[in-house]
Amino acid sequence: MHLTLVGLSHKTAPVEIREKLTFPANTQEHALARLTDSEAVSEAVIVSTCNRTEIYCVTQAGFDGPAAVIDFMADYHNLDRNDLVRYLYVSEGEAVVRHLFRVVASLDSMVLGEAQILGQVKEAYDHAMSNSSTGRIFNKLFRQSFEVGKRVRTETEIGENAVSISYAAVELAKRVFDNLEGRTVLILGAGKMSELTAKNLLSNGIRHTLVANRTYERAVELAERFEGEAIPYDQLFERMREADIVISSTAATEFVITKTLLAKTMHRKRDPLFLIDIALPRDIDPACSDLSDVYLYNIDDLTEVVSANLEERMKEARLAERIIEEEMTAFETWLESMEVVPTVAAMRAKSERIRAEELEKAMKRLGGLSEKEIKTVEMLSQAIINKMLHGPTERLKKVGGEKYGVAYVEAARYLYGLDNNPDGKSPHFGLLKSILGRGDKSTEASTQPHKNGETIDSHA
């Protein structure tokens, strides 16, 4: 069993590459099923946001886990593998735990200290768990990562004066217009990012807010919240003539604002139009920037805006790193307890303790035994314990490195009572159920060579 991570982010890939590797919520069930159907992968979680796509896996001994995940990414999105690897980073083992903890602590975000990533990772985990793509290892790892995120936000000030992508979008607008007082903004899309953007705009003096969404009721709901005006989606380009700023964040998979459609709007508009595209995939055709008086910025253009607040947050980040090290030690200790050798040792230690206690009771009842008879009874008790443990021990050693080996270890720990569960509930049956439902598979396969722990990215 190995922990494997393959991903790309705003640090390693431009927006035009990242948008090709997204896994929207409505595709994750299929993607996770396809990924875990591989003999190399027993557990998987896909984190897909505007700034990163990361695939976390529990992969099996005898397989090249990173290669299997890279092949999946390339095949699923119909991309050339050789082109793709230029933008990817790969981690294995302990490095995966550290990376995940740093992600949920927002230490790896474009905006250090932003709060959204914790919720995004929770959502990714929920998708995976509801689709039976997680087991004991990831259930423990991801739940502990959420505790890491909470600790960092409560024990440090990394989130003080927090900024977000939506905040950065507003700051960029202020640079262009100097003053937002009296301006009109059109919000395209009524999701969380749009809501955050609207809040920041209102606090900066925007006079009027227009909201457009394919579902008109959602536009009305958001517009009412901010005393704005919802507009029918089919009037988008007509009403866009009233706007000074358009901030777009929809879930569309193709361009919503094209050069041709926008050109008709600009033909009848006298003032400049400032477009900020914070969607991924992008909502606005990059060719729109060729139009006169149109200023277009995408999510990558926001990096410069958010850099000003990094210095103070870096001080808090050092405190966050200490928390991460503490939590990593706790997780590694737990993970080691799931290995075969310590489990077998614990089984034998508990059996020996029971044997010794029961032998002592028996000797008191029997009484008057000779030294030879006492030795014979003791050897008999030891022989019974050894024979009873021999079969389970050998089987655990045999299956320990197989795809669902950790589940057998869990079962042994539960059946022998090696874990303390004061509430009386067992954490073990979820993964066992998945084994019974899906069946175990042979782990024999040939894979492409890949160096363990190598980072495939010249940019990292």
FIDRENVEX-503744 format. One record per residue (C-alpha): chain; x, y, z. Coordinates in pm, whole numbers, plus 50000, padded with zeros to 5 digits. Layout:
REM FIDRENVEX-503744
{node A {X Y Z}}
...
END
This chain:
REM FIDRENVEX-503744
{node A {50000 50000 50000}}
{node A {50137 50340 49896}}
{node A {50006 50697 49912}}
{node A {50027 50860 49569}}
{node A {49953 51212 49447}}
{node A {49958 51344 49091}}
{node A {49848 51699 49021}}
{node A {49895 52037 48863}}
{node A {49819 52385 48993}}
{node A {49851 52756 48929}}
{node A {50218 52715 49019}}
{node A {50291 52467 48742}}
{node A {50037 52517 48464}}
{node A {49874 52817 48292}}
{node A {49499 52853 48282}}
{node A {49468 52713 47929}}
{node A {49619 52385 48052}}
{node A {49435 52371 48385}}
{node A {49097 52412 48220}}
{node A {49159 52094 48019}}
{node A {49215 51887 48334}}
{node A {48906 51978 48537}}
{node A {48671 51721 48693}}
{node A {48336 51898 48754}}
{node A {48111 51755 49026}}
{node A {47875 51594 48773}}
{node A {48162 51391 48622}}
{node A {48329 51273 48941}}
{node A {48118 50962 48992}}
{node A {48223 50828 48653}}
{node A {48584 50942 48689}}
{node A {48626 50789 49036}}
{node A {48468 50460 48930}}
{node A {48698 50439 48630}}
{node A {49003 50525 48839}}
{node A {48938 50277 49121}}
{node A {48846 50005 48874}}
{node A {49219 49986 48804}}
{node A {49398 49707 48990}}
{node A {49664 49961 49086}}
{node A {49425 50189 49278}}
{node A {49217 50095 49583}}
{node A {49117 50443 49710}}
{node A {49095 50778 49534}}
{node A {48991 51140 49587}}
{node A {48986 51401 49308}}
{node A {49031 51765 49409}}
{node A {48937 51994 49120}}
{node A {48923 52372 49165}}
{node A {48998 52674 48948}}
{node A {49359 52668 49066}}
{node A {49439 52298 49092}}
{node A {49353 51945 48988}}
{node A {49498 51682 49220}}
{node A {49434 51309 49231}}
{node A {49510 51138 49561}}
{node A {49529 50759 49556}}
{node A {49610 50459 49768}}
{node A {49804 50245 49520}}
{node A {49926 49889 49551}}
{node A {50267 49727 49582}}
{node A {50387 49585 49253}}
{node A {50237 49869 49051}}
{node A {50374 50202 48934}}
{node A {50106 50414 49101}}
{node A {50207 50754 48958}}
{node A {50221 50613 48605}}
{node A {49874 50461 48645}}
{node A {49729 50795 48757}}
{node A {49902 50992 48482}}
{node A {49771 50745 48223}}
{node A {49421 50786 48365}}
{node A {49439 51166 48345}}
{node A {49566 51161 47988}}
{node A {49315 50900 47870}}
{node A {49016 51051 48049}}
{node A {49072 51395 47896}}
{node A {49208 51265 47566}}
{node A {49540 51446 47609}}
{node A {49888 51359 47494}}
{node A {50069 51202 47789}}
{node A {50407 51344 47692}}
{node A {50268 51698 47676}}
{node A {50078 51656 48001}}
{node A {50368 51546 48223}}
{node A {50546 51878 48168}}
{node A {50293 52042 48400}}
{node A {50250 51770 48664}}
{node A {50397 51714 49007}}
{node A {50415 51375 49174}}
{node A {50447 51284 49542}}
{node A {50448 50955 49726}}
{node A {50434 50842 50087}}
{node A {50487 51098 50360}}
{node A {50512 51380 50105}}
{node A {50147 51320 50008}}
{node A {50033 51372 50367}}
{node A {50236 51691 50402}}
{node A {50107 51829 50071}}
{node A {49740 51762 50157}}
{node A {49779 51920 50500}}
{node A {49943 52226 50343}}
{node A {49663 52252 50085}}
{node A {49380 52249 50342}}
{node A {49578 52496 50555}}
{node A {49580 52725 50248}}
{node A {49960 52733 50246}}
{node A {49966 52619 49883}}
{node A {49691 52852 49759}}
{node A {49733 53140 49517}}
{node A {49600 53356 49800}}
{node A {49779 53246 50116}}
{node A {49529 53213 50399}}
{node A {49212 53201 50187}}
{node A {48931 53000 50344}}
{node A {48762 52844 50042}}
{node A {49005 52557 49982}}
{node A {48908 52373 50301}}
{node A {48546 52355 50187}}
{node A {48652 52253 49837}}
{node A {48860 51961 49967}}
{node A {48572 51858 50195}}
{node A {48342 51855 49893}}
{node A {48591 51644 49696}}
{node A {48616 51396 49983}}
{node A {48236 51379 50013}}
{node A {48210 51296 49641}}
{node A {48466 51018 49678}}
{node A {48315 50874 49995}}
{node A {47959 50876 49856}}
{node A {48087 50689 49551}}
{node A {48265 50423 49762}}
{node A {48606 50544 49646}}
{node A {48753 50587 49994}}
{node A {48839 50333 50260}}
{node A {49005 50329 50599}}
{node A {49323 50509 50490}}
{node A {49165 50807 50315}}
{node A {48875 50830 50559}}
{node A {49133 50881 50831}}
{node A {49371 51099 50627}}
{node A {49114 51344 50489}}
{node A {48921 51378 50812}}
{node A {49244 51454 50992}}
{node A {49332 51706 50721}}
{node A {49010 51894 50800}}
{node A {49120 51914 51162}}
{node A {49452 52054 51040}}
{node A {49266 52325 50847}}
{node A {49058 52415 51153}}
{node A {49362 52427 51381}}
{node A {49552 52654 51145}}
{node A {49264 52898 51121}}
{node A {49201 52908 51497}}
{node A {49558 52890 51628}}
{node A {49718 53132 51382}}
{node A {49618 53464 51224}}
{node A {49678 53344 50870}}
{node A {49317 53426 50784}}
{node A {49318 53777 50924}}
{node A {49222 54036 50660}}
{node A {49175 53740 50433}}
{node A {49157 53793 50060}}
{node A {49016 53566 49794}}
{node A {49004 53548 49419}}
{node A {48687 53758 49426}}
{node A {48857 54017 49647}}
{node A {49152 54028 49411}}
{node A {48913 54082 49121}}
{node A {48773 54389 49294}}
{node A {49121 54522 49368}}
{node A {49208 54488 49001}}
{node A {48893 54679 48906}}
{node A {48994 54960 49143}}
{node A {49330 54985 48969}}
{node A {49162 55031 48633}}
{node A {48896 55280 48743}}
{node A {49076 55443 49038}}
{node A {48741 55477 49211}}
{node A {48443 55240 49199}}
{node A {48196 55497 49333}}
{node A {47893 55523 49104}}
{node A {47997 55233 48880}}
{node A {47768 54958 48754}}
{node A {47876 54595 48769}}
{node A {47723 54297 48594}}
{node A {47770 53966 48772}}
{node A {47745 53672 48534}}
{node A {47676 53350 48724}}
{node A {47511 53318 49066}}
{node A {47748 53079 49242}}
{node A {47954 53122 49557}}
{node A {48233 53310 49380}}
{node A {47984 53555 49233}}
{node A {47828 53612 49575}}
{node A {48167 53686 49734}}
{node A {48251 53923 49450}}
{node A {47925 54111 49495}}
{node A {47991 54155 49868}}
{node A {48333 54303 49802}}
{node A {48203 54532 49530}}
{node A {47924 54673 49745}}
{node A {48172 54754 50019}}
{node A {48371 54956 49765}}
{node A {48098 55191 49650}}
{node A {47942 55019 49347}}
{node A {47621 55207 49263}}
{node A {47424 54939 49081}}
{node A {47452 54562 49048}}
{node A {47307 54356 48765}}
{node A {47292 53977 48798}}
{node A {47248 53734 48509}}
{node A {47224 53358 48533}}
{node A {47085 53083 48312}}
{node A {46845 53000 48595}}
{node A {46659 53326 48641}}
{node A {46539 53236 48992}}
{node A {46900 53209 49111}}
{node A {46976 53550 48961}}
{node A {46675 53697 49145}}
{node A {46786 53538 49473}}
{node A {47137 53684 49452}}
{node A {47020 54023 49326}}
{node A {46772 54061 49614}}
{node A {47043 53979 49863}}
{node A {47245 54277 49743}}
{node A {46962 54512 49643}}
{node A {47056 54465 49281}}
{node A {46861 54381 48967}}
{node A {46822 54038 48810}}
{node A {46815 54040 48430}}
{node A {46687 53767 48194}}
{node A {46972 53571 48046}}
{node A {46860 53644 47690}}
{node A {46908 54016 47762}}
{node A {47268 53971 47874}}
{node A {47442 54152 47590}}
{node A {47180 54423 47563}}
{node A {47208 54511 47933}}
{node A {47584 54477 47926}}
{node A {47595 54820 47761}}
{node A {47501 54967 48101}}
{node A {47790 54801 48283}}
{node A {48136 54933 48357}}
{node A {48256 54601 48496}}
{node A {48160 54243 48410}}
{node A {48274 53966 48643}}
{node A {48201 53622 48509}}
{node A {48205 53297 48707}}
{node A {47973 53036 48559}}
{node A {47996 52658 48529}}
{node A {47975 52669 48149}}
{node A {48208 52444 47952}}
{node A {48226 52677 47650}}
{node A {48274 53052 47609}}
{node A {47970 53249 47727}}
{node A {48102 53583 47601}}
{node A {48247 53564 47250}}
{node A {48421 53829 47045}}
{node A {48141 53839 46788}}
{node A {47863 53891 47044}}
{node A {48062 54141 47249}}
{node A {48153 54342 46938}}
{node A {47784 54414 46881}}
{node A {47754 54542 47239}}
{node A {48064 54759 47217}}
{node A {47946 54909 46887}}
{node A {47666 55081 47080}}
{node A {47861 55148 47400}}
{node A {48063 55466 47455}}
{node A {48251 55382 47774}}
{node A {48525 55122 47828}}
{node A {48429 54777 47954}}
{node A {48637 54596 48214}}
{node A {48600 54214 48202}}
{node A {48726 53981 48475}}
{node A {48697 53610 48399}}
{node A {48730 53411 48723}}
{node A {48579 53091 48584}}
{node A {48756 52769 48491}}
{node A {48701 52665 48219}}
{node A {48706 53027 48107}}
{node A {48378 53205 48029}}
{node A {48522 53478 47806}}
{node A {48692 53428 47472}}
{node A {49049 53569 47499}}
{node A {48994 53724 47155}}
{node A {48760 53977 47320}}
{node A {49067 54169 47433}}
{node A {49126 54261 47067}}
{node A {48819 54486 47075}}
{node A {48865 54857 47130}}
{node A {48794 54978 47487}}
{node A {48771 54620 47621}}
{node A {49006 54524 47903}}
{node A {49006 54152 47981}}
{node A {49176 53978 48273}}
{node A {49160 53610 48368}}
{node A {49229 53427 48690}}
{node A {49605 53414 48636}}
{node A {49619 53791 48612}}
{node A {49508 53813 48975}}
{node A {49836 53679 49113}}
{node A {50003 54017 49121}}
{node A {49705 54173 49298}}
{node A {49718 53938 49595}}
{node A {50095 53943 49647}}
{node A {50093 54259 49860}}
{node A {49953 54082 50167}}
{node A {50187 53785 50160}}
{node A {50462 53911 50389}}
{node A {50252 53918 50707}}
{node A {50084 53593 50621}}
{node A {50417 53421 50572}}
{node A {50492 53479 50940}}
{node A {50171 53302 51032}}
{node A {50247 53033 50775}}
{node A {50553 52931 50975}}
{node A {50329 52868 51274}}
{node A {50097 52669 51050}}
{node A {50387 52451 50935}}
{node A {50452 52351 51298}}
{node A {50090 52241 51334}}
{node A {50125 52036 51016}}
{node A {50435 51859 51148}}
{node A {50249 51767 51468}}
{node A {49955 51629 51274}}
{node A {50181 51439 51036}}
{node A {50345 51261 51327}}
{node A {50003 51160 51458}}
{node A {49894 51026 51119}}
{node A {50217 50834 51060}}
{node A {50182 50672 51403}}
{node A {49830 50562 51317}}
{node A {49935 50438 50973}}
{node A {50216 50230 51118}}
{node A {49966 50059 51348}}
{node A {49781 49941 51039}}
{node A {50083 49748 50909}}
{node A {50099 49369 50934}}
{node A {50403 49335 51164}}
{node A {50277 49552 51454}}
{node A {49932 49395 51421}}
{node A {50071 49042 51442}}
{node A {50286 49144 51739}}
{node A {49981 49295 51912}}
{node A {49778 48979 51845}}
{node A {50049 48763 51999}}
{node A {50099 48996 52295}}
{node A {49728 48996 52378}}
{node A {49703 48618 52333}}
{node A {50004 48564 52559}}
{node A {49857 48791 52825}}
{node A {49529 48599 52821}}
{node A {49713 48266 52824}}
{node A {49921 48364 53126}}
{node A {49618 48492 53319}}
{node A {49409 48183 53251}}
{node A {49700 47947 53325}}
{node A {49749 48113 53663}}
{node A {49381 48063 53748}}
{node A {49393 47700 53641}}
{node A {49702 47627 53848}}
{node A {49532 47761 54159}}
{node A {49232 47534 54101}}
{node A {49436 47224 54016}}
{node A {49694 47245 54296}}
{node A {49941 46970 54389}}
{node A {50086 46934 54036}}
{node A {50444 46827 54002}}
{node A {50697 47053 53835}}
{node A {50689 46827 53528}}
{node A {50309 46841 53512}}
{node A {50308 47220 53548}}
{node A {50558 47248 53263}}
{node A {50348 47014 53049}}
{node A {50032 47222 53104}}
{node A {50222 47544 53027}}
{node A {50366 47398 52706}}
{node A {50018 47278 52610}}
{node A {49873 47628 52653}}
{node A {50157 47777 52449}}
{node A {50110 47520 52173}}
{node A {49738 47596 52151}}
{node A {49804 47969 52120}}
{node A {50075 47916 51857}}
{node A {49855 47688 51646}}
{node A {49555 47920 51676}}
{node A {49761 48220 51565}}
{node A {49967 48047 51296}}
{node A {49696 48047 51026}}
{node A {49579 48408 51074}}
{node A {49939 48529 51097}}
{node A {50047 48361 50775}}
{node A {49739 48481 50590}}
{node A {49790 48839 50707}}
{node A {50150 48830 50589}}
{node A {50036 48695 50252}}
{node A {49763 48952 50184}}
{node A {49931 49249 50353}}
{node A {50077 49385 50029}}
{node A {49770 49319 49813}}
{node A {49513 49571 49701}}
{node A {49285 49542 50004}}
{node A {49548 49421 50248}}
{node A {49482 49704 50490}}
{node A {49121 49589 50526}}
{node A {49232 49244 50640}}
{node A {49464 49407 50891}}
{node A {49174 49618 51012}}
{node A {48953 49313 51044}}
{node A {49217 49135 51253}}
{node A {49257 49437 51480}}
{node A {48882 49460 51527}}
{node A {48822 49088 51584}}
{node A {49108 49066 51834}}
{node A {49002 49389 52004}}
{node A {49333 49567 51944}}
{node A {49182 49913 51893}}
{node A {49003 50107 52161}}
{node A {48652 50207 52057}}
{node A {48493 50355 52372}}
{node A {48169 50439 52188}}
{node A {48124 50077 52087}}
{node A {48119 50160 51717}}
{node A {48353 49994 51471}}
{node A {48526 50194 51197}}
{node A {48617 49880 51009}}
{node A {48317 49753 50820}}
{node A {48297 50018 50546}}
{node A {48610 49900 50369}}
{node A {48531 49533 50434}}
{node A {48190 49588 50274}}
{node A {48356 49742 49969}}
{node A {48577 49431 49937}}
{node A {48281 49197 49958}}
{node A {48093 49407 49706}}
{node A {48372 49456 49455}}
{node A {48585 49151 49505}}
{node A {48961 49128 49529}}
{node A {49176 49113 49219}}
{node A {49515 48982 49134}}
{node A {49784 49245 49151}}
{node A {49993 49108 48870}}
{node A {50039 49363 48595}}
{node A {50309 49528 48394}}
{node A {50347 49901 48421}}
{node A {50562 50167 48269}}
{node A {50880 50248 48458}}
{node A {50865 50552 48681}}
{node A {51098 50673 48952}}
{node A {50943 50666 49298}}
{node A {50908 51010 49448}}
{node A {51018 51189 49132}}
{node A {50858 51526 49064}}
{node A {50767 51544 48696}}
{node A {50782 51916 48646}}
{node A {51062 52145 48557}}
{node A {50863 52438 48694}}
{node A {50819 52311 49051}}
END
